[in-house]
Amino acid sequence: MPALKAADVEQALRKGGSARVDVDVAPKFKPGQRVAVRNLNPLGHIRAPRYVRGRSGTIDRDHGVFVFPDTHAAGTGKSPQHVYSVRFEASDVWGPGPPGDGAIYIDLWDDYLEPA
């Protein structure tokens, strides 16, 4: 695939698979809520990193409603849903480390999450 030219970036972003949409979809989760990342292992690519699948974190913020790129790329619909920034303690993902070893934040769609 050839490199994207600067002049074509805006059009590519507008056409992209995970564009924000103005659709009234009720959020499944709220900031402060504990969630677990579903341990999904499909044959194809998904946007839930393998290293957080099966792990628990806390909803930090709701970014709003976006096209779900997994279904959109497969041609089965846009499936608009909320995207959340989920906070994971680094030690819960990578194992024990020095005290205060921090946290990581990952943006995840509704379909990747379940209540913890």
N, C-alpha and C positions, 0 to 999 in steps of 0.2 A: 504494500500500500504506500503510495507517495506521501511525502510530508505535507501537512496542512499549511497552506499559505496564510499569512496574517490577514489578508483581505477576505478570506473565506471563514474566519473563525466565528464571527457573529452568526452567519447563516448556519454553520454546523451546530452551534450551541442551541439555536432555535429549533433545529430539527432533531436534536439529540434525544436519547431514550429516557432520560431522567429529568425532563423539564418540569418546573413547578407549574401546577395547574390551579385554576380558580374554580374548584369544585367543593361543594359542601359535603365533606366526609368526616364523620365523628371519629375522634382519636380513640384508639384502644388503650392508650396509656397516658399518664400525666407525669410531669416532673416530680422527682422524688420517689417514684414507684420502682420497686425492685422487679427486674425482668430476667429471664433466661433466654439465651440465644438458642433457637432450635438447632438440633444436631442434624442438619440436612446434608445429604451426600448424593446429590443428583449426578447424572452422567456428565452434564454440561457445566458451564461456568455460572456461578452465582456471586453476588457481591457481599456476602457475609464471609469474612475471613475465617478460614478453617481454625485458626488459633483461638478464636472466641466461641466457636460452636460448642454448645454444652456448658458454657460459663455463664455466671450471673453477674449482672451489673445494675446500675441505677440510671433511670432516665434523667438526664441533665436538662435537656430542652427539646422542644418540639419545633422542628424547622418548617412545618406546614405540609401541604399535600403535594405530592410529586407523582409522575408516571412511574409505575413499577417496571424497571427496565428488563427484568427477567421475562415477564409475559409479553411486553412490548416487542422485545427482540425476537421472541418466538412466534410473533404474529398472532397471539391469542388475546390481544386487547391491552389497553393501557393500564387497567386495574389501579386507578389512582388511590394512594394511601399515604399516611403520614410517615415522615422520616424523622427519626429522633437521634440526638446525640446521646450515646450511652457511655457512662463512665464506668470503667473497670479498674479495680485496684491492680497495679502492676503485679503484685505478688500472687493474685488470683489467676493471672494469665501466665506469667513466666516462672512462678515458683518463688520461694523465699529469697529475699535479698536484704540489703542493708535497711535499717529502720528508716521510714519515710521515703521509700523508694518510688513513690509517686503513683500516678494513674495514667491510663490511656483513654482516649475518647474515640469512639467509632460511630459513624452515622449508619443507622440500620432502619430498614423499612418494617412496617407492621408485620408482614408475613414472615419475617425472620424471628420474631419475638413471641414469648408467651409469659404469663405471670410467673414469678419465681416462687 
